[in-house]
């Protein structure tokens, strides 16, 4: 009986609160391996506002409610995330110190750099690596901060749907976790990968050593730019461009009508400047990482995110970076036969589910890719107390 319990485990519900929709996914690991037991997507009824926290919370809560009711999720434990565009990110070079000392130092450093009162900001940190500065050896630390009010609103949207948030993660950490989930052996610790997450508003460049995050930078290039460029080039509305691009990012079927080559060329010419901007920024990130940490070059570049399958993007990145580049397939080795994952085409790469998958996997080890912070845990415990009181 004990052996059966250890062999079958249901993981928390991963809730990816994105810019245009909410994705929910839940994993189970049993004797037959990993499989997705439930997954669903719910679009927002209207665009999320930037300046109305209460309205934003209500829209997220409504989308979570619809996504939750659309699939047979088990239990109420969940791990959600805040998008990279909602976070304040900064790299800092700090003297070597213990984790406990760094907890305090990171909070003060973030408060000063982001111009927030100490009690108004939640901060986690990630050790990126050691750097030499003059005659000193310092730790390069990535500071990740979010206003406390924003986290409280995010949690309230989940609690309103009778969910129990056991952690609030960062989207880049979830992406790293899902992309590097197979790197568990000692021999994998030196493996360097570059992950480029092409989101709706911004993109993230992530470098990993083994399954640990070593570098992070956001780049102001995303799907919105591609949509606007295509809409202008083809004289269509923004929504028509979004729908058109979504279809183009799916693998073709035998009964699909081939796209006119002139249209393909026109679309590529319209989005190529944005692709080049992304590729050039990624190349600068790679150069910084190689020089600062004297790290080896990545063996592969993996593209994730809602715009990962944009035609020609992987080739443009490969040409600039001189590294083999591929669209990530986060569900390799995971049985998804019981869920549609929002796509009727089983050969789709499904790289847009990388975040939700990584959030559910958070229950596997409970870590935030090397980051530490006690303050978010206190907030999560407080949310659980509020849920029980409700």
N, C-alpha and C positions, 0 to 999 in steps of 0.2 A: 504494500500500500504506500509506504514511504517512497519507494522507487518510482511508482507511478506519479506521485505528487511532484517529485523533482523533475520528471520527464515532461510534464505538461504544465505550462505556465501561460496565463493570459496577461498581456502587458497593458499598461495604461493607454487610454485613448490619446493619440497625438492630435492636437488641434492647431492647425496652421492658419492664423488670422492674417490673411493677405490684404492687398490693396483693393481688390475687386471681389473677393469671395472668401469663404471659410472652407477649408478642407479638413476632414476628420478621418482618421485611420487607426485601426487597432490590430495588433499582431498577437499571434499565439505561437509558442514554440513547444513542439511535442516530439514524440519518437520519430515521426516522419519528417521532422525539420520545421522550418519556419513557414507560416502561411498567414495571409491577411484574412481576418474573420469578418471585418466590416470596414466599409469606406464610403464616403459621400461628399458631395460638394454642394454648397448653397451660395448663390450670388447675393450681394446686397441689394435691397430694394431701391436704393439710390446711392450715389457716390458718397463715400465717407467724408465728412467735413473735417477741415483742418483746425478750426477754431471753436468748435462746439463739443466739448468733452462729453456732455450728457447725451447729446444726439448721437454721437459716434458710438457710445456705449450701448444705446438702445438698438442701433442698427446691427451691431455685432451680436448682441444677445438674440435678436430675431433670426439672424442667419445661423447661429449656433443651434437654436431650437429646431429649425427646419432640417439642418444637416443631421442632427441627433436622431430625429424621428424617421429619417429616410433609410436607416440601416440598423441591423440588429447588434448594436454595441452592447458590451457586457460591463456591468458595474458603473461606477461614477468617477473613479480615479482618472485624472487626465493630466497631461503635460502640454502646456500651450507655449506660445512664443510671441515675442515682439519682433516686428520686422526691423531689418538693419536701418532703414530710413527713419525709424522712430527713435533710434539710439544716438547717443553722443559718444563718439569714438576718438581716442587719441593714444598715440604711443608715447611712453615716457621712459627715460633712462634713470633708474633709481639705484641707490647703493644696495648691495646684497644684504638681505634681511630675511628673517623667518617668515613663515606664512602669517602668523599672528601679527607681527609687526607690519607686514605688507597690507593686511586688512585695514589697519588704521591709516597707514600712509596713503594708500590708494584713495580712500574716501576723502582725505584732506586735499590730495593732489587734484582729484576730479572736481571737488567743490571750487577750488581756486581757478582751475583752467576753464571750467564751463560757466563760471560766475553764478553759482547756485548756493543757497544756504545749505549747510551740511545736512540738515534734517529734511531737506526737500529733494534729495537725490539718493537713488539706490545705485551702488557701484559694485561691479565685480571686476576681477583682474585676471589676466592670463600671462604667464611667463612665456615670452617668445624665445628668449635665448640670451646668452652672455655676449656682451660687446666690450671692446676696449676703447676707453675714452681717456686720452692722455696716458698717464701711468696707472690709471685705475681700471679695474674690471667691474662693469655694472651689469645689471639685469635690464634688458629691454622688456617693458611690461605694457601690454595693451589694456587700457582703461576703457571699460564699457559702462556707461551710465544712462539711467532713465529717470525722469522726474517721478517722485513717489506717487503723485496724484494720478499719473498715467497708468502706473502699475495697478493702483487700487481700482481704477475704472475698468481696466482689463479683467481683473479678477472678478469684479462684481458682475460683469456680463456672463461669466461662466457659472458663478454661484446662482444667478437668477434662473439657470436651467438645471438646477439640482445636481451640478457636477462638483467634484472635489478636486481642486487643483493641488497636486502634490509638488509641482515645480513650475516655475516660469523660466523658460530657456531663451536663448538668443537664436535667431534663425540661422546664423552662420555656424553656430555650434551644432545645431541639428543637421545641417547639410554636411558638415565635416563627419559627424557620427555615422550617417547613412552611407556616405561615399567611402569611408575607411573602415567599415564594419568587419571586413574580412581580414584586416591587418592585425592579428592577435598574437602572432608568434614573435619570439625574440629576434628572429632574423628579419622581421618586417620593420623593426624600430628605426632603421636607417633609410627606409624607403621615403623618398620625397615626391610629393604630388602637388600639382597646381589644380585648384578648382576655381572655375569662373562661373559664378551664379548670375545669370542674366535675368533680372527681375523686371517688374513692370515699371517701376520708377527709377531704380538704380541697379547697378551691378556690383558684385563683390568679388574681389580677388583674394583667394585663400591659398596659403601654402602650408603644407603639413609635413611633419616628420613622423613616420609611423602613423599612429592614429591621433597624434597631438597637433593642435593648431600652432603654427609658428609665425604666421604673418597674416595680416588682414588689412584691407583697404577698400573703401567704397569708391565707386566711380559713377559720376552723374550721367550714365548712359543706360537706357532701358527700353522696354517695349513701347512705351508711350511715344518715344522718338521715332521708332520704326513705324508705328501706326500713322503718325502725322506725315511722315515722309511718303508713305504709300498712298495715303488719302490725297495728298497734293499731286503726286505723279499720275494717279489714275482718275483724278477728278471725282472722288467719291466722298461720302461722309466719313467721319471718324469711326462710327460704329460699323459701317460697311467695311472699312479697312481692317478693323479688329477681327471681324468674322472671316474676312478673306484670308488674312494672315494665319488665323487659327486653323483653317482647312489646309493651307499650304504646309503647315508644320506636322501634319499627319502623314504616315507612310501611304503611298498611293495604293489603290485597289485596282483590280483588273478592269472593273466597270467604270472607273473614273475617266472623265474626258481630259485628254492631255491639255496642259496650259500652253497657250500660244508662246512660242519662243521669244517673240518681240516683247510680250508682256513680262515674261520672266526677266528678260534683260533690263527692261525699264524699272522693274521693282528692285533688282539688284543694284542698279546705278543710283536709285534713290536712297537706299539704306546703307550703301557701302561707306559713305563718309563717317557714319556713326559706328559701323563695324571697325573701321580703321582707328578711330579715336579710342575705342575699347581695347583694341589690340596693342596700340602704342602705349597706353597706360599700363596694360598688363606686362609689357616688356620692361617698362621702367620699374615695376614692382619686382620682377624677377631679378633685374640687375641690382637693385637695392638689397634684396635678400642674399644674393650670392656674395656681394662685397661685404655686407655688414656681418653676416654670420659665417662667412666662408663655407657656405653650404653647397652641396652638390646640386647639379641641375635636376629638375624633375624628370622622371622617366616618362610621364604622360600628363597631358592636360585634359581634365574632364569638365564638360560644360553641363551645368544644371540650371534649373529655374524654368519659369513659364515661357521663356523665349529661347530655350536651349536648342530646339530643333529648327531654328530659322535657317532656311536653305543658304548654303555657302558660308555660314558663320564659322563653322569648324575649320574650313579651308583657309579663310582669311586669318584666323588666329594662328593656325599652324605655319602659315607663310611668314608671319611676323616673329613668332616665338622660336621657330626652328625646332619644334618638339612635336611628336605625334599627338594629335588632338582628336577627341571623340566625344560624342554626346553620351552622358552617363546613363546607365541602365540600372537604377537603384534596386530593382526587384529581381535581379539575377539570383537564382537559388532560392527564391521565395515563391511559394505557391499562391497565385492570385486568381485561381480558377473560380472561386466563389464570389468574386466582386468584379464590377465593370471598371472601376477607377475612372469613371467619366469618359471612357473611350470604348467604342465598339471594335476597335482595331487592336487585336491582341499583340500585334508586332510593333505597336507604338513604344517609344523609349520610356515614356512616363517619367521623364526627368523632372517634371513639375511637381511630382509627389515626394521629392527628396526630403523636403523639410518635414512634412507630416510623418514620414517613415522614421526620420531621425528623432522626432519627438517621442514616438511610441517606444523607440529603442532606448530612450533615456532611462527607462526602468531596468535596463540590462546592467548598468553599472553606476548610475546616479551621478555621473560626473559631467562637468561643463568644459570638457576639453582642456583641462589644466587650470581652469579658473577657480577662484575661491571667493566666497563672501558669506558672511553670516546674516547680513541684513535682509536679503531676499528671502531667506529661510524663515526669518521672523515674520515677514509679511505673509508668507504662505501659511504658516501656522495660524496666524491671526485670521486669515480667510477661512480656514477650516473651522475655527471657533465660531465665526459669524454664521457659517452655513449651519452648524449644529443648533445655534440659537434660533435660526430662522425655522 
